[in-house]
């Protein structure tokens, strides 16, 4: 995914699954990625809109958002 975005040099410091493990048939849990710098984060967020258009829809169900609070995640 990072290669599709042109961010192959970006290092992920930490990857965390958010929320409780879902029952079968529910949408997958969100994932929080901690990047090495604020600049890398902003670069990835700016390029995120192009992810769904890349590679013939391979990533069309993946969404990249700024970190949300638990309440904000429930509303989405």
Order of alpha helices (4+ residues) and beta strands (2+ residues): alpha-beta-beta-alpha-alpha
